[in-house]
Amino acid sequence: MDNTVIQNFKTYIQQFVEISDEQIVSFIKATTKVTYKKGDYFSLPDKPSSSMGLVIKGLFRAYVFDKENKEVILDFMGENNIVSSFGGIILNQFIPIYIQALEDSDIYIISRDDFIKLWENDTKWKEFLQKQAESVSLVSRQRYISLLVDDAKTRYLKFLNDYKPFENRIKLGYVASYLGILPETLSRIRSSPL
């Protein structure tokens, strides 16, 4: 792993907990670099999530199927973000979430078991996972509220703010699903002055 990746990872982790270079190195030693081709799945709902990873290059989407068997996009995860089903990692339970590569992607993966060993030896890692899970939960709650109270244009503007680096790399149909609108509605919003 090169120094830029290490620094980016440290910057990401320090959003949640203060951490030393030695702690980062111990984490990195427990990871394995894995390449996912576009369309490959990082996680499927029929088994507990057994790993989490730092995205070095590429982009993933997390989605579920609603009661009408229609895909609903929950999140996008790109460079310098963690890709995981945190509920699956923390609870070791089946979580009905699909996580799929939208591009050829490289990530550094750590297994749930190796991560637990890390946190048993250093509580900073448990604190990181808890704060990361809290952050994911808060973002999900804000998104849910936005779906209930904001109009489609406001939701689109929030999407642009939250996912600016990935905006041109995500299919518009996926963006529409994330926003809870039809692709035609998204096209109208994009063609009007923002």
C-alpha positions as CSV (number, residue, x, y, z in Angstrom):
1,M,0.0,0.0,0.0
2,D,1.5,3.3,-1.0
3,N,1.9,6.4,1.3
4,T,-1.0,8.3,-0.4
5,V,-3.4,5.4,0.3
6,I,-2.2,5.2,3.9
7,Q,-2.6,9.0,4.4
8,N,-6.1,8.9,2.8
9,F,-7.1,6.0,5.0
10,K,-5.8,7.8,8.1
11,T,-7.7,11.0,7.2
12,Y,-10.8,8.9,6.7
13,I,-10.4,7.1,10.1
14,Q,-9.7,10.4,11.9
15,Q,-13.1,11.7,11.0
16,F,-14.3,9.3,13.7
17,V,-11.4,8.6,16.1
18,E,-7.9,10.0,16.7
19,I,-5.4,7.3,15.6
20,S,-1.6,6.9,15.3
21,D,0.4,5.8,12.3
22,E,1.3,2.6,14.2
23,Q,-2.4,1.8,14.6
24,I,-3.0,2.4,10.9
25,V,-0.1,0.1,10.0
26,S,-1.5,-2.7,12.3
27,F,-4.9,-2.3,10.5
28,I,-3.3,-2.4,7.1
29,K,-1.3,-5.5,7.9
30,A,-4.6,-7.3,8.5
31,T,-6.0,-6.3,5.1
32,T,-5.9,-7.9,1.7
33,K,-6.2,-6.0,-1.6
34,V,-9.0,-7.4,-3.7
35,T,-10.1,-6.3,-7.2
36,Y,-13.8,-6.4,-8.1
37,K,-14.9,-6.2,-11.7
38,K,-17.9,-4.1,-12.7
39,G,-21.0,-6.0,-11.6
40,D,-19.3,-8.2,-9.0
41,Y,-20.9,-8.3,-5.6
42,F,-19.0,-7.4,-2.4
43,S,-22.0,-8.5,-0.3
44,L,-25.2,-10.5,-0.8
45,P,-28.1,-10.7,1.6
46,D,-28.1,-14.5,2.0
47,K,-25.1,-14.6,4.3
48,P,-23.8,-12.4,7.1
49,S,-21.4,-9.7,6.0
50,S,-18.0,-11.1,6.8
51,S,-15.7,-8.2,5.8
52,M,-15.4,-4.5,5.3
53,G,-13.1,-2.7,3.0
54,L,-11.5,0.7,2.1
55,V,-12.2,1.7,-1.5
56,I,-9.0,2.7,-3.2
57,K,-10.3,2.9,-6.7
58,G,-13.8,2.5,-8.0
59,L,-17.4,2.8,-7.0
60,F,-20.1,0.6,-5.3
61,R,-23.8,0.8,-4.7
62,A,-25.8,-0.6,-1.9
63,Y,-29.4,-1.6,-2.6
64,V,-32.4,-3.6,-1.5
65,F,-35.5,-4.9,-3.2
66,D,-38.8,-3.3,-2.1
67,K,-42.1,-5.2,-1.6
68,E,-42.8,-4.9,-5.4
69,N,-39.4,-6.4,-6.1
70,K,-38.0,-3.1,-7.4
71,E,-34.5,-2.1,-6.7
72,V,-34.0,0.8,-4.2
73,I,-30.6,2.3,-4.0
74,L,-29.5,3.1,-0.4
75,D,-26.0,4.4,-0.9
76,F,-23.0,4.9,-3.1
77,M,-19.4,4.3,-1.8
78,G,-16.3,5.4,-3.8
79,E,-12.7,6.2,-3.2
80,N,-11.6,6.7,0.4
81,N,-14.9,5.3,1.8
82,I,-15.6,2.2,3.7
83,V,-17.7,-0.4,1.9
84,S,-19.6,-2.7,4.3
85,S,-22.9,-3.7,5.7
86,F,-22.2,-2.4,9.2
87,G,-25.2,-4.1,10.8
88,G,-23.8,-7.4,9.4
89,I,-20.3,-6.7,10.8
90,I,-21.5,-5.6,14.2
91,L,-24.3,-8.1,14.7
92,N,-23.1,-10.9,12.5
93,Q,-26.6,-11.2,11.1
94,F,-28.2,-11.6,7.7
95,I,-28.8,-8.1,6.4
96,P,-30.9,-7.9,3.1
97,I,-28.5,-5.6,1.4
98,Y,-26.7,-6.1,-1.9
99,I,-23.4,-4.2,-2.4
100,Q,-22.2,-4.3,-6.0
101,A,-19.3,-2.8,-7.9
102,L,-20.4,-0.1,-10.5
103,E,-16.9,0.1,-11.9
104,D,-13.8,-2.1,-11.8
105,S,-12.7,-1.4,-8.2
106,D,-9.8,-2.0,-5.8
107,I,-10.4,-2.3,-2.1
108,Y,-8.4,-3.3,0.9
109,I,-10.5,-5.8,2.8
110,I,-10.4,-6.9,6.4
111,S,-12.4,-9.8,7.7
112,R,-14.8,-9.5,10.5
113,D,-12.8,-11.9,12.6
114,D,-9.5,-10.0,12.0
115,F,-11.2,-6.7,12.8
116,I,-12.6,-8.1,16.1
117,K,-9.0,-9.3,17.0
118,L,-7.8,-5.7,16.3
119,W,-10.5,-4.2,18.5
120,E,-9.8,-6.7,21.3
121,N,-6.2,-5.4,21.4
122,D,-7.0,-1.8,20.8
123,T,-10.3,-0.2,21.7
124,K,-9.8,2.6,19.2
125,W,-10.9,0.2,16.5
126,K,-14.1,-0.7,18.4
127,E,-14.7,3.0,18.9
128,F,-14.2,3.6,15.1
129,L,-16.7,0.9,14.2
130,Q,-19.3,2.3,16.6
131,K,-18.8,5.9,15.4
132,Q,-18.9,4.8,11.8
133,A,-22.1,2.8,12.4
134,E,-23.6,5.8,14.2
135,S,-22.7,8.1,11.2
136,V,-24.2,5.6,8.7
137,S,-27.4,5.5,10.9
138,L,-27.7,9.3,11.1
139,V,-27.1,9.7,7.4
140,S,-29.8,7.0,6.7
141,R,-32.2,8.8,9.0
142,Q,-31.6,12.2,7.4
143,R,-32.1,10.6,4.0
144,Y,-35.4,8.9,5.1
145,I,-36.7,12.3,6.5
146,S,-35.6,14.0,3.2
147,L,-37.6,11.4,1.2
148,L,-40.7,12.3,3.3
149,V,-40.5,16.1,3.5
150,D,-38.3,17.4,0.6
151,D,-39.4,17.8,-3.0
152,A,-37.5,16.0,-5.7
153,K,-35.4,19.0,-6.7
154,T,-34.2,19.5,-3.1
155,R,-33.3,15.8,-2.8
156,Y,-31.3,16.1,-6.1
157,L,-29.4,19.1,-4.8
158,K,-28.6,17.2,-1.6
159,F,-27.4,14.3,-3.7
160,L,-25.1,16.6,-5.7
161,N,-23.7,18.0,-2.5
162,D,-23.1,14.5,-0.9
163,Y,-21.9,12.6,-4.0
164,K,-20.3,15.3,-6.1
165,P,-17.1,13.3,-6.8
166,F,-19.2,10.4,-8.2
167,E,-22.0,12.3,-9.9
168,N,-20.9,11.7,-13.5
169,R,-19.9,8.1,-12.7
170,I,-23.4,6.9,-11.6
171,K,-26.1,6.0,-14.1
172,L,-29.1,8.3,-13.9
173,G,-31.5,5.4,-13.3
174,Y,-29.5,4.7,-10.1
175,V,-29.6,8.3,-9.1
176,A,-33.4,8.4,-9.6
177,S,-33.8,5.2,-7.5
178,Y,-31.7,6.8,-4.7
179,L,-33.9,9.9,-4.9
180,G,-37.1,8.0,-4.9
181,I,-38.3,9.4,-8.2
182,L,-38.8,8.3,-11.8
183,P,-35.9,8.7,-14.3
184,E,-38.1,11.1,-16.4
185,T,-38.6,13.3,-13.3
186,L,-34.8,13.4,-12.8
187,S,-34.3,14.4,-16.5
188,R,-36.8,17.3,-16.0
189,I,-35.0,18.4,-12.9
190,R,-31.6,18.2,-14.5
191,S,-32.8,20.2,-17.6
192,S,-34.2,23.0,-15.5
193,P,-32.1,25.7,-13.8
194,L,-30.9,24.6,-10.4
